[in-house]
């Protein structure tokens, strides 16, 4: 049985690059969905909480769009209907 790592190493370079990019996007999305209290406290202290959350939302939308482009999937839900900061 061939492992995922072996399959990736034997894949064509473009496929390997796409796979690595998708992995990086997924990691960034996970990080953006993680609550970082220290950064939120700094933003509150500086008075830029709303701006921080807006930038976070923009980054998530961009990464989801990039992921869709790379995978060839069309996302039926528009970015305007999503709110990844609803826990605020």
N, C-alpha and C positions, 0 to 999 in steps of 0.2 A: 504494500500500500504506500502511495506517495503522500508525503506530508504537504501541508500548505506552503511551508517554507521552500521545500524542494520544487514544488510546482511554480512558485513565484520566481525562483532562481532560473528555471528553465523557460520561463515565459519570454516572449519577445520584449525588447526594451520599452516600447511604448506602453504595453500592457502593464509592465512592472512599475513604470512611472505613474500610470493612472491609478494603480492599486495603492501605491504609496501616498499619492495625493488624497485619495478617498480615505485612507486610514488617518491621515493628518487632519482632514476636515472633520471626521468623526470625533477625533480626540478634542479638537477645538470646540465643537458643538457640545460635547460632554462638559468641558471646562466652563463654557459660557452658561450652561444650565446649573452649574454648581454655585451655591450661595457663598460668596466671599465676604464675610462680615467685616474683616479688617478694611477692605477697600470701600465697602459701603459706609463704614463709619468715617473714613477719610472724606468721602464724597459729601456726606452730611455736614461734616465740619466745614468744608469749603463751600457748601451751598450749591453743589452741582449734582445732587442725586438724580433729578429728572433727566439731566443731560447724560449722565452715566448710563441710565437705563435705556435711553433713546439710542445711544451708540451701541449698547449691547444688542438691542433689537435689530438695528441695522446690520450688525455683524452676523447675527444668526440668519437673517434673511439672505444676505449675500452668500454665506456658506451653503445654505440649503439650495440656492439657485445654482451655485457652482457644482454642487454634488449632483443635482438633476442633469446639468449639462454633461457631466462626465459619465453618468450612468445611462443617459439617453431616456430617462423617465421624465414624464411631464407631470408636474404636481397640480392636481385639480383644485387645490385650495389656494386662493390668492394670498400673498403676504399681508395684505391689508386686514385680513380676518384673523390673523394670528396675533397672540400677545404672550410672549415668553416671560414677561415680567409680571404676570398677574398675581404672583405670590407676594408682591410688595404691599 
